[in-house]
């Protein structure tokens, strides 16, 4: 059972990493359009293709995460061992970090808005992207630190 737990932990980390990369590529290519660069149709088409690929990668790994959670509902003892107190602490810390990152970004954007007119769609989109990316990145960093501490 220990090897199955180790494999599922690796799968969880891999799924989170790859969905994070897919989401970042998908959304960051959308954020480029707010720059209003005078680019050719080739570059615009290229970024659209990259964006679609990123969205597909994100959706695929999101579905894998959901399927993994359904599997865990069927195997209750395995789910309990995967969701131990340390993992719960890492989740809580990562969401706390995500909260403070968003709060800091809101403060920075508010201060910036006193001097420059900001596009509200850009601000909301940026906040949404950072709200998703920051807890996931902090979760992966905290989980990596935990793995390094074990070795």
Backbone as CSV, one residue per row, in Angstrom:
resi,resn,N_x,N_y,N_z,CA_x,CA_y,CA_z,C_x,C_y,C_z
1,UNK,0.819,-1.196,0.000,0.000,0.000,0.000,0.866,1.264,0.000
2,UNK,2.042,1.170,0.617,2.923,2.339,0.673,3.377,2.750,-0.720
3,UNK,3.646,1.766,-1.576,4.072,2.120,-2.936,2.931,2.768,-3.713
4,UNK,1.704,2.330,-3.451,0.552,2.943,-4.119,0.364,4.381,-3.643
5,UNK,0.588,4.616,-2.370,0.487,5.977,-1.828,1.561,6.873,-2.446
6,UNK,2.775,6.363,-2.529,3.863,7.128,-3.131,3.555,7.456,-4.581
7,UNK,3.043,6.474,-5.314,2.696,6.696,-6.720,1.583,7.734,-6.860
8,UNK,0.580,7.664,-5.997,-0.514,8.632,-6.064,-0.047,10.035,-5.681
9,UNK,0.881,10.126,-4.735,1.437,11.435,-4.383,2.213,12.024,-5.552
10,UNK,2.987,11.188,-6.231,3.719,11.655,-7.412,2.751,12.080,-8.504
11,UNK,1.687,11.283,-8.694,0.675,11.641,-9.699,0.033,12.979,-9.372
12,UNK,-0.289,13.184,-8.097,-0.916,14.441,-7.690,0.001,15.620,-7.994
13,UNK,1.265,15.474,-7.659,2.224,16.541,-7.926,2.383,16.777,-9.421
14,UNK,2.481,15.712,-10.192,2.618,15.836,-11.644,1.393,16.500,-12.247
15,UNK,0.213,16.091,-11.817,-1.023,16.674,-12.345,-1.096,18.163,-12.031
16,UNK,-0.721,18.523,-10.809,-0.767,19.936,-10.421,0.256,20.741,-11.223
17,UNK,1.461,20.214,-11.370,2.493,20.925,-12.135,2.059,21.149,-13.576
18,UNK,1.581,20.100,-14.213,1.227,20.208,-15.626,-0.027,21.033,-15.840
19,UNK,-0.992,20.935,-14.932,-2.171,21.798,-15.090,-1.806,23.253,-14.842
20,UNK,-0.878,23.502,-13.931,-0.400,24.858,-13.681,0.296,25.426,-14.912
21,UNK,1.140,24.629,-15.548,1.820,25.081,-16.758,0.809,25.356,-17.864
22,UNK,-0.141,24.446,-18.050,-1.173,24.651,-19.068,-1.993,25.899,-18.808
23,UNK,-2.406,26.098,-17.543,-3.192,27.282,-17.195,-2.393,28.556,-17.427
24,UNK,-1.125,28.541,-17.017,-0.289,29.736,-17.184,-0.110,30.081,-18.653
25,UNK,0.164,29.088,-19.475,0.320,29.348,-20.909,-0.984,29.855,-21.497
26,UNK,-2.078,29.214,-21.146,-3.387,29.591,-21.671,-3.734,31.035,-21.310
27,UNK,-3.581,31.386,-20.042,-4.004,32.709,-19.597,-2.987,33.804,-19.917
28,UNK,-1.709,33.501,-19.849,-0.708,34.533,-20.117,-0.720,34.959,-21.581
29,UNK,-1.065,34.038,-22.494,-1.200,34.447,-23.892,-2.417,35.344,-24.082
30,UNK,-3.451,35.130,-23.271,-4.589,36.046,-23.318,-4.224,37.421,-22.753
31,UNK,-3.374,37.439,-21.739,-2.970,38.723,-21.163,-2.156,39.561,-22.145
32,UNK,-1.505,38.915,-23.097,-0.711,39.637,-24.089,-1.586,40.578,-24.909
33,UNK,-2.836,40.210,-25.140,-3.699,41.045,-25.985,-4.000,42.408,-25.352
34,UNK,-3.807,42.535,-24.042,-4.034,43.822,-23.397,-2.915,44.821,-23.696
35,UNK,-1.818,44.340,-24.222,-0.704,45.230,-24.548,-0.951,46.021,-25.824
36,UNK,-1.930,45.596,-26.620,-2.296,46.255,-27.878,-1.090,46.436,-28.789
37,UNK,-0.318,45.390,-28.908,0.824,45.422,-29.807,0.336,45.319,-31.246
38,UNK,0.988,46.030,-32.116,0.636,45.974,-33.530,1.400,44.802,-34.149
39,UNK,0.831,43.621,-33.959,1.485,42.420,-34.467,0.769,41.928,-35.707
40,UNK,1.460,41.170,-36.467,0.889,40.619,-37.683,-0.080,39.488,-37.379
41,UNK,-0.797,39.092,-38.409,-1.764,38.014,-38.236,-1.077,36.698,-37.900
42,UNK,0.142,36.513,-38.381,0.876,35.281,-38.112,1.171,35.145,-36.623
43,UNK,1.645,36.230,-36.008,1.968,36.194,-34.575,0.691,36.053,-33.758
44,UNK,-0.370,36.738,-34.141,-1.631,36.623,-33.428,-2.175,35.201,-33.521
45,UNK,-2.089,34.607,-34.705,-2.528,33.224,-34.881,-1.670,32.257,-34.085
46,UNK,-0.366,32.518,-34.056,0.553,31.672,-33.309,0.238,31.713,-31.812
47,UNK,0.011,32.906,-31.274,-0.329,33.001,-29.849,-1.682,32.367,-29.561
48,UNK,-2.613,32.455,-30.510,-3.910,31.806,-30.318,-3.761,30.291,-30.273
49,UNK,-2.915,29.750,-31.137,-2.676,28.300,-31.140,-2.017,27.864,-29.834
50,UNK,-1.029,28.628,-29.383,-0.371,28.317,-28.112,-1.389,28.376,-26.975
51,UNK,-2.253,29.370,-27.009,-3.271,29.513,-25.986,-4.219,28.315,-25.969
52,UNK,-4.643,27.875,-27.132,-5.541,26.723,-27.213,-4.844,25.464,-26.690
53,UNK,-3.590,25.283,-27.061,-2.843,24.119,-26.574,-2.724,24.165,-25.051
54,UNK,-2.415,25.331,-24.506,-2.339,25.480,-23.052,-3.670,25.185,-22.383
55,UNK,-4.772,25.652,-22.986,-6.099,25.386,-22.440,-6.437,23.906,-22.468
56,UNK,-6.051,23.223,-23.532,-6.304,21.786,-23.636,-5.493,21.016,-22.595
57,UNK,-4.223,21.396,-22.435,-3.375,20.746,-21.422,-3.971,20.963,-20.038
58,UNK,-4.378,22.184,-19.746,-4.981,22.487,-18.442,-6.246,21.665,-18.225
59,UNK,-7.127,21.610,-19.216,-8.384,20.866,-19.085,-8.123,19.370,-18.909
60,UNK,-7.149,18.843,-19.639,-6.827,17.419,-19.538,-6.378,17.062,-18.121
61,UNK,-5.445,17.831,-17.584,-4.945,17.508,-16.250,-5.946,17.862,-15.162
62,UNK,-6.814,18.812,-15.411,-7.887,19.078,-14.468,-8.821,17.878,-14.391
63,UNK,-9.127,17.294,-15.542,-9.963,16.089,-15.558,-9.250,14.927,-14.866
64,UNK,-7.955,14.814,-15.043,-7.207,13.753,-14.362,-7.255,13.936,-12.843
65,UNK,-7.173,15.180,-12.385,-7.266,15.448,-10.947,-8.653,15.064,-10.430
66,UNK,-9.686,15.412,-11.191,-11.054,15.073,-10.781,-11.235,13.552,-10.754
67,UNK,-10.728,12.855,-11.763,-10.828,11.392,-11.783,-10.057,10.764,-10.623
68,UNK,-8.918,11.340,-10.277,-8.157,10.855,-9.128,-8.952,11.044,-7.838
69,UNK,-9.649,12.172,-7.725,-10.451,12.382,-6.515,-11.623,11.408,-6.445
70,UNK,-12.215,11.049,-7.590,-13.272,10.028,-7.590,-12.703,8.670,-7.166
71,UNK,-11.494,8.361,-7.622,-10.847,7.120,-7.226,-10.614,7.104,-5.723
72,UNK,-10.229,8.235,-5.180,-9.955,8.311,-3.749,-11.224,8.162,-2.918
73,UNK,-12.367,8.551,-3.460,-13.620,8.375,-2.724,-13.958,6.895,-2.567
74,UNK,-13.539,6.089,-3.532,-13.810,4.653,-3.471,-12.836,3.941,-2.531
75,UNK,-11.628,4.485,-2.402,-10.607,3.877,-1.543,-10.380,4.781,-0.339
76,UNK,-11.253,4.696,0.626,-11.246,5.598,1.773,-9.954,5.550,2.599
77,UNK,-9.425,4.360,2.946,-8.180,4.339,3.744,-7.009,4.985,2.997
78,UNK,-6.977,4.787,1.702,-5.921,5.385,0.896,-6.065,6.906,0.874
79,UNK,-7.289,7.376,0.767,-7.548,8.817,0.754,-7.148,9.461,2.076
80,UNK,-7.413,8.769,3.157,-7.051,9.310,4.473,-5.536,9.427,4.611
81,UNK,-4.810,8.416,4.108,-3.350,8.484,4.214,-2.761,9.529,3.271
82,UNK,-3.426,9.807,2.151,-2.945,10.853,1.232,-3.264,12.251,1.726
83,UNK,-4.292,12.371,2.523,-4.724,13.677,3.014,-4.410,13.786,4.508
84,UNK,-3.160,13.549,4.853,-2.776,13.607,6.255,-2.678,15.054,6.736
85,UNK,-2.326,15.214,7.994,-2.280,16.554,8.591,-1.240,17.445,7.921
86,UNK,-0.137,16.846,7.505,0.909,17.657,6.890,0.454,18.205,5.539
87,UNK,-0.221,17.393,4.756,-0.754,17.852,3.463,-1.807,18.937,3.692
88,UNK,-2.635,18.755,4.701,-3.625,19.786,5.022,-2.953,21.085,5.440
89,UNK,-1.846,20.988,6.181,-1.109,22.183,6.578,-0.497,22.874,5.358
90,UNK,0.053,22.083,4.427,0.620,22.661,3.207,-0.467,23.377,2.414
91,UNK,-1.644,22.773,2.306,-2.754,23.423,1.594,-3.143,24.733,2.262
92,UNK,-3.261,24.706,3.569,-3.630,25.925,4.294,-2.586,27.019,4.104
93,UNK,-1.314,26.659,4.202,-0.249,27.643,3.999,-0.264,28.188,2.572
94,UNK,-0.483,27.309,1.592,-0.466,27.774,0.199,-1.638,28.709,-0.086
95,UNK,-2.798,28.430,0.474,-3.910,29.352,0.274,-3.713,30.654,1.043
96,UNK,-3.045,30.587,2.184,-2.714,31.806,2.919,-1.735,32.659,2.115
97,UNK,-0.734,32.023,1.544,0.217,32.747,0.697,-0.502,33.353,-0.503
98,UNK,-1.381,32.567,-1.124,-2.158,33.076,-2.256,-2.997,34.286,-1.875
99,UNK,-3.614,34.239,-0.692,-4.403,35.367,-0.212,-3.551,36.624,-0.073
100,UNK,-2.376,36.491,0.543,-1.523,37.653,0.760,-0.933,38.177,-0.546
101,UNK,-0.674,37.279,-1.486,-0.190,37.724,-2.802,-1.272,38.552,-3.492
102,UNK,-2.507,38.073,-3.454,-3.618,38.814,-4.072,-3.823,40.150,-3.369
103,UNK,-3.786,40.136,-2.049,-3.958,41.386,-1.305,-2.844,42.374,-1.638
104,UNK,-1.619,41.885,-1.732,-0.503,42.747,-2.113,-0.655,43.295,-3.523
105,UNK,-1.094,42.433,-4.451,-1.298,42.875,-5.828,-2.415,43.910,-5.919
106,UNK,-3.469,43.727,-5.142,-4.547,44.728,-5.121,-4.007,46.061,-4.616
107,UNK,-3.179,46.030,-3.584,-2.587,47.259,-3.071,-1.686,47.933,-4.094
108,UNK,-0.879,47.145,-4.771,0.011,47.695,-5.804,-0.801,48.300,-6.944
109,UNK,-1.819,47.573,-7.406,-2.636,48.075,-8.511,-3.437,49.309,-8.089
110,UNK,-3.885,49.335,-6.835,-4.601,50.522,-6.358,-3.674,51.734,-6.350
111,UNK,-2.471,51.543,-5.832,-1.510,52.654,-5.813,-1.159,53.083,-7.233
112,UNK,-1.004,52.140,-8.124,-0.699,52.449,-9.518,-1.851,53.194,-10.185
113,UNK,-3.072,52.850,-9.793,-4.239,53.503,-10.405,-4.355,54.977,-10.029
114,UNK,-3.656,55.388,-8.986,-3.662,56.797,-8.613,-2.863,57.642,-9.597
115,UNK,-1.955,56.997,-10.330,-1.096,57.711,-11.258,-1.391,57.405,-12.720
116,UNK,-1.923,56.221,-12.988,-2.145,55.762,-14.351,-3.556,55.200,-14.451
117,UNK,-4.195,55.441,-15.572,-5.502,54.843,-15.799,-5.310,53.381,-16.196
118,UNK,-5.938,52.490,-15.442,-5.796,51.062,-15.693,-7.049,50.512,-16.361
119,UNK,-6.851,49.563,-17.233,-7.956,48.864,-17.876,-8.535,47.877,-16.862
120,UNK,-9.830,48.026,-16.563,-10.444,47.194,-15.528,-10.438,45.725,-15.916
121,UNK,-10.592,45.427,-17.210,-10.547,44.028,-17.646,-9.169,43.435,-17.417
122,UNK,-8.128,44.212,-17.680,-6.767,43.744,-17.433,-6.553,43.478,-15.952
123,UNK,-7.000,44.385,-15.111,-6.825,44.233,-13.667,-7.542,42.987,-13.171
124,UNK,-8.787,42.800,-13.576,-9.545,41.632,-13.127,-8.951,40.334,-13.654
125,UNK,-8.532,40.347,-14.912,-7.925,39.155,-15.497,-6.614,38.822,-14.796
126,UNK,-5.805,39.833,-14.540,-4.539,39.634,-13.846,-4.769,39.091,-12.437
127,UNK,-5.752,39.640,-11.734,-6.061,39.146,-10.388,-6.529,37.697,-10.423
128,UNK,-7.338,37.358,-11.413,-7.809,35.982,-11.539,-6.652,35.022,-11.798
129,UNK,-5.775,35.392,-12.711,-4.636,34.529,-13.047,-3.723,34.365,-11.837
130,UNK,-3.416,35.436,-11.166,-2.541,35.365,-9.993,-3.222,34.603,-8.857
131,UNK,-4.552,34.730,-8.735,-5.285,34.010,-7.684,-5.233,32.503,-7.891
132,UNK,-5.114,32.065,-9.126,-5.003,30.626,-9.400,-3.554,30.166,-9.309
133,UNK,-2.651,30.942,-9.858,-1.262,30.506,-9.956,-0.534,30.551,-8.604
134,UNK,-0.724,31.593,-7.821,0.075,31.743,-6.598,-0.146,30.628,-5.572
135,UNK,-1.366,30.180,-5.293,-1.484,29.073,-4.335,-0.913,27.761,-4.877
136,UNK,-1.054,27.538,-6.181,-0.527,26.305,-6.752,0.997,26.282,-6.714
137,UNK,1.608,27.397,-7.057,3.075,27.468,-7.014,3.564,27.322,-5.577
138,UNK,2.918,28.000,-4.652,3.354,27.885,-3.255,3.125,26.475,-2.722
139,UNK,2.049,25.804,-3.150,1.816,24.419,-2.747,2.946,23.524,-3.243
140,UNK,3.315,23.694,-4.507,4.384,22.863,-5.063,5.720,23.135,-4.372
141,UNK,5.989,24.389,-4.040,7.239,24.724,-3.344,7.235,24.131,-1.933
142,UNK,6.127,24.289,-1.211,6.052,23.743,0.148,6.117,22.224,0.139
143,UNK,5.483,21.602,-0.843,5.519,20.141,-0.938,6.929,19.667,-1.282
144,UNK,7.612,20.406,-2.132,8.994,20.060,-2.503,9.892,20.183,-1.278
145,UNK,9.676,21.227,-0.466,10.459,21.388,0.756,10.227,20.207,1.693
146,UNK,8.998,19.715,1.735,8.671,18.581,2.600,9.386,17.331,2.118
147,UNK,9.447,17.132,0.805,10.135,15.979,0.254,11.633,16.080,0.539
148,UNK,12.199,17.264,0.413,13.627,17.439,0.695,13.935,17.214,2.165
149,UNK,13.000,17.610,3.049,13.204,17.398,4.476,13.197,15.923,4.831
150,UNK,12.426,15.119,4.094,12.340,13.692,4.364,13.606,12.948,3.968
151,UNK,14.331,13.453,2.983,15.504,12.736,2.469,16.710,12.909,3.314
